[in-house]
Structures are given as structure tokens and as C-alpha cells.
Amino acid sequence: MAIGETLRYRTTSLSAWKLPKEDSCIAPDNVWSNKDMDPTPPEDRRWTSWTFITYWGCDLLNPGTWATVSSFVVLGLTWWESVLAVFTGGFLCAIVITANGYIGATLHTPFAITSRATFGYWGSKFVVLSRCVIACFWLAINSWSGGQFVTLMIEAIWPQYANLANTIPASQGATSKDFLSFFLFWLMQTPFCFIHPSKLAWLFNAKAILVPVVAVGTLIWALKISGSETSAALGSLSNRVAPGAPRFIAFCASVTAAMGTWSTLSLNIGDFARYQRSRSSTWVQMAVFPALFAILSIFAAITAACCYAKYGEALYQPYEVVAKWNTSAGGRTAMFLASLVWALANATTNITANSISAANDMTSLAPKWLNIKRGQLIACTLGVWGFAPWKVLDSAENFLTFMSSYSIVLAPLAGLMAVDFFIVKKGKYDVYELYKPDGIYRYFGGWNWRSYTALLVAVALNLPGMINAIQPTVEIGNIYYLYMLSNVTGDFIAITLYLVLNRFFPAYDSLVEEPIHDVAEYHSSYGAAAESGAARGYYKEKTDDAVDQRVVPAGETNA
């Protein structure tokens, strides 16, 4: 077909965009799926405990983490209170991350598939869509932040770039220079989003080495410029929040914001844990995640405190700090190099945590029309340009409000998935049934009304607090105290109600006596024992700890 005819066909026929149906090792023939949604085959299960350590070490080292901690200092907490808030939020978040990671390592299915056991085959679509939207939002925020670093790099070489004529209305909160730098960063980042992360190891290794160097250098600079005011900066700043209830509220809000930063990955950590060799590898996250989170926060919190003492203004974003170095030739060199490293950190975080996750979600929502590449294209275009990240990053208050607000939905979702597997289903899922629209996880019309009732109640109780955070003029009374720890209260309410509903209205059809946690076809390489087992209607699941017998219903072996 000629190029002209192909373009005409693509632009006039919707069916031209339909993808060829791929064979699945597990989905029924009448279900449109693709290999990316299948359980991970044994040869691709290569992640170990060390992989998780390096993954979190790389993912936590980004400007967003730095800005989160610095914003706590802006709110009036001391540097050590900010670090404590980060560690507390990180530890609470690590519990859910580890639990859902264990589920992913057990089933080896992507988050979009696993969530069907909790929310229903069709009900899971809302969960996946929620996660997809937030992934695109973070993609936009990190890209805008990356654009600010591009501005500093250009100004370090051509200072006149700072005087670029502006044609954007002041009401937008951004200038023509900001949008041009945003576009340049997006232009440089987008090609990397289409390269598999396994081929970008050199890029992630460079980040893991360079970001700590920049963090240490920034801390040394901050301590130096604060001079005699260092002791005051590390003690009590002029913006110190009043003791008693105001200070407690600020601390709780900071804990919630720290949790909100990673509520997305606590929900879909299974997308990464599915590649683990052993389920036991997930437990390392309980210690590694809060520890690494707290260590980086020390650099950010002390730097923010010293800058506040020196300049009397809130420099909570790394690019605001680096911009202060534009005072000499040597300073501009340091500004360029630091901006380059922070931009690299933003790009790598977008690749691992946002663009791929969003593409996976889109693929599961519309497998007939979208694959990973198309999903990434949408995420990197509409996902980046369809939001207004400059509004979110305009102030520390806006930034914290954003992170706390979206987590009132995502936090209960993640908590419900964990409690459904470990308590309600007692760790017993049937992986085959997850792929059947009319299977045991259909519940009522494809929706598990128990989980959605629990979710709606939890969100409803936190909704007034979110409205007040967005519009402070709205009076909500003492219910605001519930919103201070919206992640914790949301989880507690949703989990408690979900357990009560399952106690009095159990979904018997979704409960299985023997778990089926893997696909029999993947285990033919385990030898004659596996082959003979499959022939008799069951197979053996091989793990690092033991070999557990799993019963496969008759007729399902070759599904």
C-alpha cells in the first residue's frame, strides 16, 4: 500500500487503528488481550532483593523528593521534624508497597490484572484509569520541572536567554521562556521513553552516581552561605509554626504529603514485582524505602532551612536553589552541571515510574486499540501537555495540596488490594479466573460492590478536607482533623468497612480452596514431573523456598 493510501486509510477508517489480536497463554479466545498482560514467564523473572534496592535508590533520587521535603520547612517545620515526617510517611507507605509487591511476586501478573480480584473484572477499569491519570500528571509535573533546569542550563551558557521576550499573559503564572524550555526538555526526553529500560542501564547508573554528588555539593553550599545563621537555621526559623495544635497539624499534613508522593507506586508496585524470582525479595522494601527516603530528605531539609535563614524566602524547588549560583563564571558552570544532573533525574523517573506505567494502564484499558508504544506516545504527548503543571508547582502550598488530594483515592485502593489478598482471600487467588469476564471475579455485573462501598465511604469522609485544602474559605469544622492524615484514615475506614462487608456478605464464588498462582504452560521446563503433573490436571509451582502443589481445574490447563 502506497504512503498516500495508507495515510488516507488511517485518517478515514477507525478499524485501521485496530491492533492484530495476539495469542495469550491464559486469556480465553473471546477476550482481547496481549502478551504484556500475561503473567511474566520464568525466564523474565530476574529481579532480586538487590534489584529492589537499586530501583528505589534510583527512583527516590529525584527533584520531586527534594521539593517534597523542602516544602515541609516552608510550612514551618524544622529540618529534623521534616525528616521525621518523611521517615514516618515512608515507613507507613512501605507497608502497603511491600504487601502489594508480594502479591505481584506471587501472581506475576500486572497491576491492571491483579486488581480484578478486589474490584471486579470491569470494576478494576476505574482503578486502572485513576492510576493512569495520576501517572500522566506526574509525567507533566516532572517534565515542567525538567524544563526549569533546561532554562538554567541555557542561561549558564547564554545569559541573555533570561531576557527572552514574554507574550504569555501574567495570569498563566508562566512565561514564554518557561514554555520554550518545557518544550525543549520534552523534545529531549520523549525518545528515551520509547527505549526499553533494560537498555538504559548506563543512564540510571549515571543518575545513581551523580545525584548524590549534587546533593552533597548543594548541602555544603547551603551551610556555607548561611554562615553565622547556620545554628539558627538548624534550630528554629522565623517561620516556625506555633506549638500545640498548629504544629501537630503541620506535621500530620507533611506525613500525608510524604505518603501521597508514592501512593501511585504503592498501588501498582506489582508491575515491577512481577519480575521477581522469589516472593521473599519484596521484604527488603520495608527497610530500604523509608531509609533511603529519609537519607535524601536530610540534604533537602537542611538546605531549605539554610536558604530560608539566608534569603528569607521559600526555595523549596531544586531549580530555585541552583538559580542562586548564577553569580560568576564558576557559579554558572556549577549551575549548568547541577541542572543537567537534576534534569537527568527527572527524565529517568518519568521513564520508570510514569510513562511505562501509564502505557501499561492504557494497554489494559483498550487492548484492541493500544499497545505499549501507542500508550507511551499518548502519555508523552497528551499526558504531558494536557495538564497545567506550572499551576501545581507555583507554590509549596499548591504542591502539597496536589499530593495530598489525589491520594485520598489512591491510598484506599492500594490498602483494599492488600487486605483482599492477605485477609479476605487468605492468599488464595486463581490466576486463570482473573482473565475471564464471567469468571469468579465477576461479582455483581463485573463490579465488587463491597470494595466500592468501602472506597466511596472513605473518600466521602475525606472529601470536605480536600475541598478546604483547595479553597480555604470553605468552612468544614473539626472534620479537617480527619483530612490531616487522609492516607491513614482513608485506609483504616476503607479496610474496616471492607472486612465488615465481607464478613456479613461474603462473595463465596471468589473464594477458592486451593490457590492457582501461576500458569502451567510456563513450567514445562521444570522436567518430566511438571509434564506428568499437567497431564493429571495439576502442576507444581517452583519457588525459592518450597515447591507447592497447585490444583488446576479440569479443562483449564490449555486455556
N, C-alpha and C positions, 0 to 999 in steps of 0.2 A: 504493500500500500504506500502510495506516494506521501510525502510530508504534508502536502496541501490537503489530501483526502483524509489523512489521519487527524489533522487539526480540525477539519470540518466535522468529522465523526465524533471527536472528543467534545466539541462545543455544542453539538446539536442532539446528542443522544446520551441519556443518563446511563443506560446499560453499558456504554463504552468504558465506564469507570469501574464496572463490576470486576472484582478480582476472580481469578480461576480458583475453584474450590480445591483446597489442599486435603490430602489424606491425613487423618488423625488416628493415632494409635488407641484412642479411648473414646472420643466423641461418637455418638450414633451417626449413621449415614444421613439422617434427615436434619442434622444440626450443622450449621455452617460454622466451622472453626478453622484454626490454622495451627501449625506446629509450635508457634510461640506460646500458645495457650496450653499445650500438652504438658504433662509432668516432665520435669527435667530428666533426661536419660542418664544412666550411671556414669557414662564416660565424660559427662559435663559437670559432674558433681565434684568440684575440685577445691571448694572453699574449706579452710581450716580455721582454727581459733586465731592463728596469726593473720589470716586474711582479714578477719573482722577487726583486729587491732589496727592494721594499716588502713583499712577502709575508713574507720571512724577518725583515725588520726588525720587522714586527708580531707574528709568531709567537714570536720569541725573547724579546720583552719581556713576560715573564710571571713570576709568583711562583715557579713551578716551577724556572725557570732560576736565579733568585736563590737559592733554597733549595739547589739542587744545588751551587753554588759555595761557599756558606757552610758547608755540611756538610763540605767538604774542610778548612776551617780548624778545625772542631770535631775532626776526626780528628788534627790535629797538624801540618798543613802551614802554611807561611807564606802570606801573601796572594799573593806573586808565584809561588810554587810552585803554588798553586791556579789562578791564571790560566794558567800554563804547561800544567797538566794539562788545562784546558778547551780551550785552543788546540790541543793535540796531539790530544785526542779529537775535537774539532770538525773538524780537518783530515782525520783518518782517516775520519770519518763522511761528510765532504763528498765523498770519492772515490766511495763507494757511492751516495750521494744523486745525484750528478751522472751517474753511469753509468746508474742506473735511470731517472733523469729523461730522459736521452737516448733510452732505449727508449720511454718513454711519448710523447715528442715525435715519434718516428718512426712508431709504430703508431697513435697517437691512441686507443688502447683503455684502459679502466680496468685497474687493477692486477689485479683478480679474473680478467679475461680473459687478460691478458698472462702471468700465472703458469702458465697451462696449458701453454705451450711448454716450460717447465722441469720441471714436476711431473706433467704429465699432465692430461687433461680432468677426471677425477674426483679425482686426487691433489691438485689445486690447492685443493680444498674445505678440506682441513686447514689449508693455508697461510692461506686467507682467514679461516677460523674463528679461527685463532691471532691474527691481526691484529685481528679484530673484538673478541675478548675483552679484549685489551690496550687498545683504544680505549675500551671501556666502563669499564675500570679507571681509566684516566686521566681520563675524564669524571667518575667518582666522586671521585677524589682532588682534582681542581681544584674540584669543587663543594663538597667539605668545607672546603677552604682558603678558598673564597669565603664560606662560612658563618662562618668565624672573623672575616673582615673585616666581615660584617654585624653580628656581636656588638660589635665596636669602634665601628661607626657608631652603633648604638643606645645603647651606654654613653656615647658622647660627648654625646648629647642627654639621655638618662635614665640617670644613673649608677646608679640603684637596680637596673637590669637585671642588674648584676654579682652581685646577691644573690638572684637568682631561685632558688626552692626546687628542690632536686635530688631526683629519685626514681629515678635510674638507678644501678644497683649500681656500686661503685667498680671492680670487675673489668673493666668495659667500657672504661675509660680515657676516658670522655666523660661529660658531664653533660646534664641536661635542657635547659639553656641552649644547649649546643653543638648538640643535635639540633633545637631550635626554630630557631636561626639557620641551620642547614643546610637546613631545610625552607623558610625564607623566601627564601634565596638560590636554591634550586631553583625555587621558585614564580616568582621574577622572571626567571630565566634561561630557563626552558622555552619561553615564547612566542617568544623570539628564535631558538631552534633551528629553528623552522618557517618562518622568513623566509629567502629566498634571500640568500646573502652579498652578491650584487651590489647589493641594496637596503639593505645596512647599511654602505655605504662611509663614511658620516658617523661611524659608531660606531668603525670601525677607524682612521679619520683622527684621531679624538679620542684614541684609545689611543696612537697613534704620537707624539702631541704631549705628552700628559700624563704617561705613564710615565717618559720621560727626566727630566722636571721633578721628579717624586717621587724618582727615583733620585739625582739630584744633591742635592736637599734632604736626603735621608736620609744621604748621604755627608758633607755639611757638618755635620749634627748629630752624627754619629758622631765626626768629627775634633774637634769642639768639646768633647763630653762626656769624651773620653779625656784631654784636657788634656796634662799633663806626661807621661802614659803613652803618648802617641802614638808616640814613637820606639821604645819597647819593643814596642808593638803591631805596628808595621810592620817590626820586626826579628825577634825571637824570643819567642814567647809561652811562658807557663809550661807549657802542654800540648804543647810542641814534641816531635814524635815523635823517638825516638832515631836517631842516624845509622846508616848502613850498611843492612843488610837491612830492618829495620823501616821506615825512611824510604822505601826503594825500593818496598816492598810497598804502603805508603800511597799513594805517587804513582801506581803502576800501577793500584791499585783506583780511584783518582779518575779516571784516564783512562778506565777501563772504564765507570764510572758516567756520565761525560760523554757517552760514545758511546751508552750504554744509554738515555739520555733521549730520543734521537732515532732509535733503531733502528726504531721504528714507521714514521716517515716515510721512512726510507731504504728501507723495503720497499715502501711504497705511494705514493711521490712521483709515480708515473705517473698517479695520479688527478688531479693538478694539471697535470703537464707535458703531458698530452694536449691541453690547450687552447693550446699554444704555436703561434705562427706558423712559427717556424724552430727546427730542432734545435740550431742554434748558440747559441741563447739559454740553454741549460742550463749552458754552461761558466762563466757568471758565478758560479754557486753555489760553485765551487771556492775562490774568494777571499772572496765575501760571507759565506758561512755561518760559517767559523771566525773571520773578523774581527769580525763583529757579536757572535758568541758570546763572544769574548774581551773585547770592549769593555764589555759589560754585566757580565761577571764581575769586572772591576776594581772597580766600585762595590760589588758584593756582598761580595767578598773583604775589601776594606779595612774596610767597615762591620762585618763579622763579627769581624775582628781587633780593632778598636777596642772593640766591645761586650764581647768576651771580656776584654780588658785592664781595662775599667771595672767590669763586673759579676761577672766570674769565672764566668760561666755561658754555656752554648751557646745563642745566639739565632740559629738558622740559618733560621728561617722569617720572612718579612717581617712577618707579623702579630705575631710575638713582639717584633720591633723597634718597630713602630708602637705597640704597647701601652705602651711605656715613656714615651710622650708624654702620658699621662693624668695630668698634674701641675698643670695650670692651665687657665683658660678658653681662652687662646690655644693651649695644647698640645692640648686636646680638639678645637678647631677643626681644627688640623693633622691630628690623628688621624682625624677624620671624613673630611676631604678625601683623605688618602692612602689610607685604607681603601676609599673609593669608587673611586678610580682602580685600585687593585690588584684589587678585585672585578670591575671592568670588564675588566681584563686577563685574568682567569680566564675570564670569560664568553665573550669573543671567541675565546680559544684553544680553548675547548670547542666553539664553533660551527665553526671552520675545521678544526681538527685531529682532533676526536674524534667529535662527533655525526654529521656528514656522512659521515665515513669509515666509521664503524660501520654507518650506514644503507646505504651503498653495498655493504658486505660482506654484510649481511643480504639485500639485494635479489638479489645474485648467488647466494647460497646457496639461496634459496627464492623464485624469481621468480614462481611461481604464486600465492604467498600474500602476499608482501611487496613493497611499493614503497618509494620513498624516505621518504614521510611515515610509513608504518607502521613502517619501520625506525627512524626518528628517535624515534617515540613509545616504542618498546621500549627504545632506548638511553637515553632521558631518564628512563625510569621504572625498569625492571629493571636497566638498566646502571648507574644512579646508586645505587639503594637495595639492589641485590643483593650489593654488596661491603661491606667494612668498612674504609674509607679512614682512619678515625681510628686504626686499629692501625698502618697503614703510616707515618703521619705522627707517631707518638708520639715518635720519636727520630730523630736523624740517622743512626744505625746502621741502624735499620729501613728508613729511606728509601733509603739506598744499597744495602742488601741487595735490596730490591724491584727497583730499577732494574737492578742487575747480574744478577739471577736470570732475569728474563724475556728478557733479551737473548741468553742462551745459545742460544735457539731462533731468535729473530727475526734476529739478525746473520747466521748462516749462510744462512738463507733468502734474505736480500737479496743476499748475496755470490754465491750459486748462480744467482740470476736474472741478475745482471750477467755472470758468466763464461759462462753458457749462450749468451747473445746474442752477445757480442763474440768469444769464442774457439771454443766448440763449434759454434755455428751460423754463425759468421763474419758476423754481422749480417744473416742472411737468414732471415726468417720469412715464413710465408704467413698473412696475417690472416684469410682465409676459413676456413682449417682450424682456427683457434682456436675456432670456434663449432660444430664438428662433433664429437659424441660418438664417432663412429667414424672420425674423420679421422686425419691423420698424427701428431697429438699424443696419440693414444690410448695408445701404448706397450704395456704389458702390462696388460690389463684396465682401462685408464684411468689407470694409475699408472706413473710413470717410476721404476723400481726403482733406477736409478743415483743419481738425486738424493736419494732417501730413504735409501739406504745411506750416502751421504756425510753426510747430515744426522744420522742416528742415531749414527754413529761420533763425529762432532764433539760432539754433545750428551752422549753417554755419557762421554767423556773429561772434560767439564767438570762433570758431574753430582755427583761427590763434593765438589768445591769449593762448589757451590751448597748441598749438604746441610750442609756445615760452616759456611757463612755463616749459614744459618738456625738451626742447632743447633751452636754452637761446641764442645760437649762431645764431638762425634763426631770421633775422630782419623782423619785421612786421609793423614798423612805429607807427603812432598815434592810430591805431586800438587797441593797447594794452589797452588804457584807457577804451574801451568798456568792456574788459575782467575783469577789476578791480572789477566791480560789476556784474559779469556774471549772477548771480541769478536774480538780479533786472532787468537788461537789457534783459535777456532772457525771463523772464516773460512778461515784457512790450511789446516786439516785438511780441512774440507768441500770447498774448491775443489780442493786437490791430489788428493784421492781421486776426486772427480767427473771430473777431467780424465783420470786414470788409467783409470777405468772406461770412459769414452767412447773412450779410445784403443784399448783391447783389446776392448770390447764396444759398438761404435758403433751407434746407432739410425739405421740408414740411411734408414728411411722418413720420419724427421723432418727430413732434410737436403734442402734444395731448391737447385736451381741458380740460379734467378732469384727474388729476393725479391718478395713482393707485400705492400706496406706500407700500402696504402690501399684504399678502396672505390671502384670505378669509377663508381658512380651519383652520387657526390658531385662528380664532376669534369665533369659535363655543362655547367657554366657556363664551362668553360675554352675553349669555342668549337668550331668545326667539326672541328678537329684531334682533339680529345678524342672527339667523337662518332664520327668515322670510325674512330678507333683502337679504340673499344669494339666497333664493328661487326666489326672484323677479329679480335677476340679479345684485344686488349691495350689499355692506356691509358697515359697519361703522368702521372707524379706530379710535381706542381708544387711546388718548394721555393724558398727564397730564394737558394739557392746554385746550383742547376742544375736541369735537367729530365731525370729519369732514366726510361728505359723500363722498365716492369714487365710481365712476361708473365702473363696471366690464363688458366688452363686453360679449355678449351672447356666450355661449359655452366655456368660459374660466374659469368658476368657479371651475371646477373639473380637470383643466389641471395638 
